[in-house]
Amino acid sequence: MVCAHQFLPTEKAPEHVCAEPLAASVTSVTSYEYCNLHGLWVGPTLNVGWEVAAAKMFGRATQSTTVNPSYFHPPAQIVPGSPVKHEAKIISIGNELSIVALGNSGKDLHPHVHPAHYIEAVFAKDQHGAVAVYQELGASVTTAQSKPVAIPLSATRLVPYEFCNLHGLWAGESWAPLSPAGGTCLGVFRNYEDSTHTPGGRVGGCAHDE
């Protein structure tokens, strides 16, 4: 246990900030809470490294009026179905996904020429606000696209982000995988077939065929 707090009747909200720094050996943390009426509840497990890296990017991108490394294009500014340059997008194929940074008019990929103009990292936050996917791109890739990863089993909704070294932090449309029970797909399908993607890949869609 890295942090604990017993709430007092005088405290107005069930919120506590742990003052104790995490040891360097701690790689993940899971929160628990006990309600007097409804028992013990557990929250998502957070990857400490991913959370710290993403938080630094949010800290660097605090403005919304200029296009530079301190620019933040938040999810609220996204127009569904109208992709723009820099917008982060999720591509799903089967049980895997990757995150891309869109290029001109949202139809190709963002330039990726390290170290001049490139995507530093891409990540996605789930329905809890936890970083469920994170990859540094930089010099490790040649295109503005992450390597495929398994769709997080606990994720019912993901919001993708990308950080450009010149133009800051950009969000994308929220994306929902197909529910295990075959429920409603909340994503939006759009065929994405060009020289950089496998024909039939889906941008902002669900993990099944149309």
C-alpha positions in Angstrom: 0.0 0.0 0.0 1.5 3.3 -1.1 -1.1 5.7 0.3 -4.1 5.6 2.6 -6.6 8.0 4.2 -9.4 7.8 6.7 -12.1 10.4 5.9 -13.5 12.5 8.8 -17.1 13.7 9.1 -15.9 17.2 8.6 -14.4 16.6 5.1 -16.7 17.9 2.4 -15.7 15.6 -0.5 -14.3 12.0 -0.7 -11.1 13.2 -2.4 -7.6 12.8 -1.2 -4.2 13.8 -2.7 -1.4 11.4 -1.7 1.5 13.5 -0.5 3.9 10.5 -0.3 6.1 10.3 -3.4 6.0 6.9 -5.2 9.1 4.8 -5.0 11.0 4.4 -8.3 10.2 0.7 -8.2 6.4 1.4 -8.4 5.2 0.8 -12.0 1.4 0.7 -11.5 -1.1 1.8 -8.9 -4.7 0.7 -8.2 -7.2 2.7 -6.1 -9.7 1.4 -3.7 -12.5 3.0 -1.6 -14.9 1.7 1.0 -18.4 3.1 1.3 -20.4 2.7 4.5 -23.5 1.6 2.6 -22.1 -0.1 -0.6 -18.9 -1.8 0.4 -15.5 -2.0 -1.2 -14.9 -0.7 -4.7 -11.8 -0.8 -6.9 -10.7 1.7 -9.6 -8.6 1.2 -12.8 -5.0 0.2 -12.6 -2.8 3.1 -13.8 0.6 2.7 -15.5 2.7 5.2 -13.6 5.1 5.9 -16.5 2.3 6.5 -19.0 0.4 8.7 -16.6 3.5 10.9 -15.8 4.4 11.2 -19.5 0.9 12.1 -20.6 0.6 14.6 -17.7 3.8 16.3 -18.8 2.3 16.8 -22.3 -0.8 18.3 -20.9 1.4 20.6 -18.8 3.3 21.7 -21.8 0.2 22.4 -23.9 -1.9 24.9 -21.9 -2.9 27.5 -24.5 -5.6 27.1 -27.2 -5.2 30.3 -29.3 -1.8 29.7 -31.0 -0.4 26.8 -33.0 2.9 26.0 -31.4 4.2 23.4 -28.8 2.0 25.1 -26.1 -1.2 24.6 -28.1 -3.9 22.2 -26.9 -6.7 21.2 -29.3 -9.1 19.5 -26.8 -11.8 16.9 -27.5 -14.5 19.6 -27.2 -13.2 21.2 -30.4 -13.5 18.0 -32.5 -16.2 18.0 -35.1 -17.4 14.4 -35.5 -16.9 13.2 -39.1 -14.8 16.2 -40.1 -11.2 15.2 -39.6 -8.5 17.9 -39.7 -4.7 17.9 -39.9 -3.1 16.9 -36.6 -6.2 15.2 -35.3 -5.5 11.9 -33.5 -7.4 8.9 -34.8 -7.8 5.3 -33.8 -7.5 2.5 -36.4 -8.8 -0.9 -35.4 -8.2 -4.2 -37.2 -9.6 -7.2 -35.4 -8.5 -7.1 -31.7 -5.8 -4.6 -32.2 -5.6 -0.8 -32.6 -3.1 1.8 -33.5 -3.2 5.6 -33.2 -2.3 7.9 -36.1 -1.9 11.6 -36.5 -3.8 12.8 -39.5 -2.3 15.0 -42.3 -3.7 17.4 -44.8 -7.5 17.6 -44.7 -7.5 14.5 -42.5 -6.8 12.2 -45.5 -3.2 11.2 -45.1 -0.7 11.1 -42.3 1.0 13.9 -40.5 4.7 14.5 -41.6 7.2 12.5 -39.6 10.7 13.7 -40.2 12.6 13.4 -36.9 14.0 15.7 -35.5 12.6 18.5 -37.6 8.8 17.9 -37.6 7.4 14.8 -36.1 5.0 13.2 -33.6 6.6 12.8 -30.2 4.0 10.4 -28.8 0.5 9.1 -29.1 -1.8 7.9 -26.3 -5.4 7.2 -25.5 -7.4 7.7 -22.3 -10.2 5.4 -21.4 -13.6 6.0 -19.8 -12.0 6.5 -16.4 -9.5 9.1 -17.7 -6.7 6.5 -17.3 -4.0 6.3 -20.0 -4.8 2.9 -21.6 -2.4 3.1 -24.5 0.9 5.0 -24.8 3.7 4.9 -27.4 6.6 7.3 -28.0 7.2 7.7 -31.7 10.1 10.1 -32.3 13.0 8.4 -34.0 11.6 4.9 -33.4 9.2 5.0 -36.4 9.1 6.5 -39.9 5.4 7.4 -40.1 3.0 9.1 -37.7 1.4 5.9 -36.6 1.9 3.7 -33.5 2.6 0.0 -33.6 -0.5 -2.2 -33.3 -1.5 -3.1 -29.7 -4.2 -5.2 -28.2 -7.4 -3.3 -27.5 -7.6 -2.9 -23.7 -10.2 -5.3 -22.5 -11.5 -3.0 -19.8 -12.0 0.0 -22.2 -15.5 0.8 -23.2 -14.5 4.2 -24.7 -11.1 5.7 -25.7 -10.1 9.3 -26.6 -6.9 9.4 -28.7 -4.2 12.1 -28.4 -1.0 13.0 -30.3 1.8 15.5 -29.5 3.6 17.2 -32.4 7.0 18.7 -31.6 6.0 22.0 -33.4 2.2 22.2 -33.0 1.4 20.8 -29.6 -1.2 18.4 -28.2 -4.2 17.3 -30.3 -7.2 15.1 -29.4 -9.4 13.1 -31.6 -13.0 11.6 -31.7 -13.8 9.3 -28.9 -13.9 5.7 -30.0 -15.7 2.6 -28.7 -14.9 -1.0 -29.4 -17.7 -3.5 -30.1 -19.1 -4.7 -26.8 -18.4 -8.4 -26.0 -22.1 -9.1 -25.9 -22.6 -7.7 -29.4 -24.1 -4.4 -28.3 -24.3 -1.2 -30.1 -21.1 0.1 -31.8 -20.6 3.7 -30.8 -17.8 4.4 -33.3 -18.0 5.9 -36.8 -16.8 3.9 -39.8 -14.7 5.4 -42.5 -12.7 3.3 -45.0 -9.0 4.2 -44.8 -7.2 2.7 -47.8 -4.0 4.2 -48.9 -0.3 3.4 -49.2 0.2 3.5 -45.4 -2.6 1.3 -44.2 -4.0 -2.2 -44.8 -7.1 -2.0 -47.0 -10.2 -2.4 -44.9 -8.7 -0.8 -41.8 -11.1 1.3 -39.9 -10.5 4.9 -38.6 -12.7 5.7 -35.6 -14.7 2.6 -36.0 -15.4 -0.6 -34.1 -13.6 -3.9 -34.1 -15.9 -5.7 -36.6 -16.7 -5.7 -40.3 -19.3 -3.3 -41.8 
